[in-house]
Amino acid sequence: MTRSKISHYLRMVDATRAASVFMPFAAGYFLSYMFRTINGTIAEQLVRTFGLSPNSLGLLTSVYFLTFAALQVPLGVLIDRYGPRRVGAVLMVIAGLGAMLFGLGRSVPTLVLGRALIGLGTSGALTTGLKALVIWMPKDRLALVNGLFIMCGGLGASAATEPVRLALRAIDWHVLFILLSVSCLAIAAALHIIVPEEKSDGAVPDPRALVLGLRNVYLDARFWRIAPLSASVIGTAFSVQSLWAARWMADVSRFSRADIVAHLFIMGLALTGGAALIGAIGNYLRQQAVPPGRTFGMACGVFVIVQLLLLGGFPFPAYALWAAFAVFGGMTVLSYAILAEMFPPELIGRANGALNVLHLGMAFVIQAAMGAVVNLWAPGATGHYPMIAYQAAFALPLMLELAALLWFVRPGSIPERVPEPIVALLVESPMWRPSRSSLPDTCVATRNVDAPIEPN
């Protein structure tokens, strides 16, 4: 066999392996985003069937984010210890059980429990996928591959709009969720059977060393430079696109049901294309020596401007504004690419989980709080809540984003490194003291702290 044929064969093997990793995790992330945003499409049916107020609807929808966020920190440790393949498969089974319970639900408590299990089960869709990509994909293509992966979430968001509306002409939402449950179980089987096993040297990591690695992530000053802005932007995007965009369109813009679904569909497509585009741009700018923090900060600034235009009622096409909201709200591709440069592969699961818990925790708080704010006003004679109620609700996350953006761009807003005595105190605590031989290099307090993010 000639050298060229061997090279061609190896490229085919690498491509097949990459597809066997990418496709099952991407399918899981597709369903995760579909579950996340589907309540916006079926909100009217839920309100009509169970008589939900904005406060109750916000709580029912946001419980997904609560359980999703609750598992992120231990999830990172589990992924780093057992690998994304095993953890992802188990969690998709839990998501399938939650979808089945939601589909069979005939009371609000049952729906809340089902949605909580869905959130728990899909909580690993992003972090397991990102960890698998770090393991199997070349680092110089990671921003691009991350963008393609996040794009699959956008496709899931799109599938939760017009396709769901069309499906509901033939079946009701109960049957739809049962079918989604079966899909979750199929993805779990694919993760277990198709995804290759991660190479291992046979050593079992010390759980205490894994926890210390997580502590090291949270004590990294660079992490806290990006975390508040990333959490406020992503939390707002999750909250609005999964529920409150549809309610704004119904009560403020007075769109018909078909128009609402059409706008949500465009938002999903924008998120899909935007994630891939932002990933490609981020990859290009990185090659041009543009700091990733600068790209991230500018994109978040545009996201703030888009929200100001929406709240101010400026005469821009609604499709354009909501599409821009979806595009610039999908900053996860840049956030996680920045983390991949901060931390080594063995810490990526915990680093992504550490950031994701803030994303989802903020989404829960914002989505529930927005419902509580809207509920302060009484609906009109036609059942619509006034515009001022939504303006007040949308202004809440906007103020958080502005404060976080100022923190991000202000020179000297955080120290260049976490004080070493604090880290030493944590590392040497008897409660967490493993043997020195079991500590990975990444648990050293001063690891790579001399390369702070450059936001401007």
Rosetta blueprint (number, residue, H / E / L):
1 M L
2 T L
3 R H
4 S H
5 K H
6 I H
7 S H
8 H H
9 Y H
10 L H
11 R H
12 M H
13 V H
14 D H
15 A H
16 T H
17 R H
18 A H
19 A H
20 S H
21 V H
22 F H
23 M H
24 P H
25 F H
26 A H
27 A H
28 G H
29 Y H
30 F H
31 L H
32 S H
33 Y H
34 M H
35 F H
36 R H
37 T H
38 I H
39 N H
40 G H
41 T H
42 I H
43 A H
44 E H
45 Q H
46 L H
47 V H
48 R H
49 T H
50 F H
51 G L
52 L L
53 S L
54 P H
55 N H
56 S H
57 L H
58 G H
59 L H
60 L H
61 T H
62 S H
63 V H
64 Y H
65 F H
66 L H
67 T H
68 F H
69 A H
70 A H
71 L L
72 Q H
73 V H
74 P H
75 L H
76 G H
77 V H
78 L H
79 I H
80 D H
81 R H
82 Y H
83 G L
84 P H
85 R H
86 R H
87 V H
88 G H
89 A H
90 V H
91 L H
92 M H
93 V H
94 I H
95 A H
96 G H
97 L H
98 G H
99 A H
100 M H
101 L H
102 F H
103 G H
104 L H
105 G L
106 R L
107 S L
108 V H
109 P H
110 T H
111 L H
112 V H
113 L H
114 G H
115 R H
116 A H
117 L H
118 I H
119 G H
120 L H
121 G H
122 T H
123 S L
124 G L
125 A H
126 L H
127 T H
128 T H
129 G H
130 L H
131 K H
132 A H
133 L H
134 V H
135 I H
136 W H
137 M L
138 P L
139 K H
140 D H
141 R H
142 L H
143 A H
144 L H
145 V H
146 N H
147 G H
148 L H
149 F H
150 I H
151 M H
152 C H
153 G H
154 G H
155 L H
156 G H
157 A H
158 S H
159 A H
160 A L
161 T L
162 E H
163 P H
164 V H
165 R H
166 L H
167 A H
168 L L
169 R L
170 A L
171 I L
172 D L
173 W H
174 H H
175 V H
176 L H
177 F H
178 I H
179 L H
180 L H
181 S H
182 V H
183 S H
184 C H
185 L H
186 A H
187 I H
188 A H
189 A H
190 A H
191 L H
192 H H
193 I H
194 I L
195 V L
196 P L
197 E L
198 E L
199 K L
200 S L
201 D L
202 G L
203 A L
204 V L
205 P L
206 D L
207 P H
208 R H
209 A H
210 L H
211 V H
212 L H
213 G H
214 L H
215 R H
216 N H
217 V H
218 Y H
219 L L
220 D L
221 A H
222 R H
223 F H
224 W H
225 R H
226 I H
227 A H
228 P H
229 L H
230 S H
231 A H
232 S H
233 V H
234 I H
235 G H
236 T H
237 A H
238 F H
239 S H
240 V H
241 Q H
242 S H
243 L H
244 W H
245 A H
246 A H
247 R H
248 W H
249 M H
250 A H
251 D H
252 V L
253 S L
254 R L
255 F L
256 S L
257 R H
258 A H
259 D H
260 I H
261 V H
262 A H
263 H H
264 L H
265 F H
266 I H
267 M H
268 G H
269 L H
270 A H
271 L H
272 T H
273 G H
274 G H
275 A H
276 A H
277 L H
278 I H
279 G H
280 A H
281 I H
282 G H
283 N H
284 Y H
285 L H
286 R H
287 Q H
288 Q L
289 A L
290 V L
291 P L
292 P H
293 G H
294 R H
295 T H
296 F H
297 G H
298 M H
299 A H
300 C H
301 G H
302 V H
303 F H
304 V H
305 I H
306 V H
307 Q H
308 L H
309 L H
310 L H
311 L H
312 G H
313 G L
314 F L
315 P L
316 F L
317 P L
318 A H
319 Y H
320 A H
321 L H
322 W H
323 A H
324 A H
325 F H
326 A H
327 V H
328 F H
329 G L
330 G L
331 M L
332 T H
333 V H
334 L H
335 S H
336 Y H
337 A H
338 I H
339 L H
340 A H
341 E H
342 M H
343 F L
344 P L
345 P H
346 E H
347 L H
348 I H
349 G H
350 R H
351 A H
352 N H
353 G H
354 A H
355 L H
356 N H
357 V H
358 L H
359 H H
360 L H
361 G H
362 M H
363 A H
364 F H
365 V H
366 I H
367 Q H
368 A H
369 A H
370 M H
371 G H
372 A H
373 V H
374 V H
375 N L
376 L L
377 W L
378 A L
379 P L
380 G L
381 A L
382 T L
383 G L
384 H L
385 Y L
386 P L
387 M H
388 I H
389 A H
390 Y H
391 Q H
392 A H
393 A H
394 F H
395 A H
396 L H
397 P H
398 L H
399 M H
400 L H
401 E H
402 L H
403 A H
404 A H
405 L H
406 L H
407 W H
408 F H
409 V H
410 R L
411 P L
412 G L
413 S L
414 I L
415 P L
416 E L
417 R L
418 V L
419 P L
420 E H
421 P H
422 I H
423 V H
424 A H
425 L H
426 L H
427 V H
428 E L
429 S L
430 P H
431 M H
432 W H
433 R L
434 P L
435 S L
436 R H
437 S H
438 S H
439 L L
440 P L
441 D H
442 T H
443 C H
444 V L
445 A L
446 T L
447 R L
448 N L
449 V L
450 D L
451 A L
452 P L
453 I L
454 E L
455 P L
456 N L
